[in-house]
Amino acid sequence: MSDKPLLQTLSRATITPNGIQLSVDWHKSSQYPLFCCSSSNSDRSIHRTIPYHDILFAEELDSSASDGDFGTREVELTYVARNNKLELKKEIVIITDYEPNLSQTILQKAYDQTNRTHPPRILVLINPHGGKGKALKLFEDKAEPILKAAQCEYEVCTTLKHQHATELIRTRKDILEFDTIVCASGDGIPHEVINGLYQRDDRAECFEHLAVTQIPCGSGNAMSLSCLDTNDPAEAALSVLKSPSVRIDLMAITQPSQPVRLSFLSLTYGMIADGDIGTEWLRFLGPFRFEVGIVTKLLQNAKYPCDLSVDFCAKDHQLLSQHYSDNTKPDYSKTKHLPITDKSFELKSPSLENPPPKDWERLDSQITDNLSIFYVGKMPIVSADTNFFPAAIPDDGCMDLVITDNRSSVLDTANLLLQVDKGTHVLQKDVIHSKVKAFRLAPRIPKGYLSVDGESFPFETTQVEVLPTLLKTVMKEGTYAETGFPSYS
Ligand SMILES: Nc1ncnc2c1ncn2[C@@H]1O[C@H](COP(=O)(O)OP(=O)(O)OP(=O)(O)O)[C@@H](O)[C@H]1O
């Protein structure tokens, strides 16, 4: 995308509730076939509307009357147009209006969903290694022109090594000068950013004020797919500027050898972790690596014994359906939450030296001796075309848990995995699909993989609980991407 928007013809315009309506002399306009939004109501002019959602910037050029009318002003509009892909456009329009601060009024309407009158001040972290080395180019070509066109204040930092994003965010003194941290990366960088914020002395203030979001430039872009409903960096950049912020739950992970770490997406043990982290050596296969890993484990009928204690919130399919309908909302940005304080970080579960609480349920050994998939998540879409947690809710204080064991036939498990794009795998009768508040997982095999937000974690006893509404992020339309949770009827 060029960051020099195309300048359009001078048109007369009016402010309407939905956008700026332009009247264009049709015989002078070469744009007619492309832009006509409403039919002509005169012989000479046609109307089209630039929706406020597409306007990035508005600036008054000349407040003196351009054609002798009192209150007639020239305003330069910068906006995006959709023509297969997003394109930047600039247009000078003549507006007759008595509003004293016309461009400010237009900008207010353009950003009204965000509760700001200006684009956010952004810190961009780019992982040049992400997305097989394409992240920097994707950001510069597709996302940055949109930030520039919106006259957005932003600063770009590049990560130089694993964990660098955590270090940058933990040590940055002026972090509260920004409104939003944008990760131009896969899911690894938001994971590191959230943990960098968590390690700060002023973490309560940081989590209260700063939003963390993603422009999808990696191989796994779950945050953008789930929250911004796109895998396209240009669309995501537009959404980052235009969408409301929403508070979401995080997961706190306790392990014997580690300080507590936070996760925004998922934790997996068993076949999926093996297929992901356990196939790093197959990177040369590109995106097929994961499928090859899973099919191999499936054919081996692999099992991953463990001990598992769970604090269930809605255990069976019926209770889960009820929980889902009681807790889903059309727009989570409207929900009022308590402010984040030091208490928001307090863990409720016992330390690992103590046994799990008596009211947690120890899962039947028939399941845990034969476990094949153990996957918990907080966002619905874990990678492109994988709607693994179709019932995920941003702020229900629960994780979604999916468990299968290898007593199901290979065909049944294969059939289940073939349904993850639609999210109907959770309807299978052999699948445990529950809402849980906390759990403790102790692998009973000496070696294996534990994956958190796609990153490898130490293979040891792991206890997880939800920290409600800790993270501010950005969500298109204030909700997760439409995943269409298939209800259990
Ligand atoms: N400059 C760098 N060189 C190497 N690794 C880096 C660099 N910067 C960040 N990383 C690491 O790259 C890993 C993957 O990052 P990210 O999730 O953004 O990309 P991805 O392409 O989706 O991931 P993956 O490589 O797992 O497919 C993270 O663990 C991160 O710490």
The ligand as a Gaussian input file, in Angstrom:
#p B3LYP/6-31G(d) Opt

LIG

0 1
 N       15.107000     -10.861000      16.566000
 C       14.701000     -12.063000      16.930000
 N       15.368000     -13.169000      16.539000
 C       14.936000     -14.405000      16.873000
 N       13.821000     -14.655000      17.598000
 C       13.133000     -13.599000      18.016000
 C       13.510000     -12.255000      17.697000
 N       12.603000     -11.413000      18.226000
 C       11.689000     -12.198000      18.866000
 N       12.001000     -13.501000      18.723000
 C       11.261000     -14.690000      19.208000
 O       10.524000     -15.258000      18.109000
 C        9.509000     -16.117000      18.659000
 C        8.298000     -16.198000      17.755000
 O        7.715000     -14.958000      17.668000
 P        6.287000     -14.656000      17.014000
 O        5.248000     -15.409000      17.731000
 O        6.171000     -13.185000      16.951000
 O        6.422000     -15.172000      15.519000
 P        5.776000     -16.392000      14.722000
 O        6.285000     -16.329000      13.322000
 O        4.293000     -16.416000      14.837000
 O        6.297000     -17.576000      15.558000
 P        6.903000     -18.974000      15.297000
 O        8.357000     -18.684000      14.959000
 O        6.716000     -19.631000      16.644000
 O        6.151000     -19.610000      14.176000
 C        9.239000     -15.579000      20.052000
 O        9.623000     -16.571000      20.980000
 C       10.172000     -14.375000      20.184000
 O       10.747000     -14.271000      21.470000

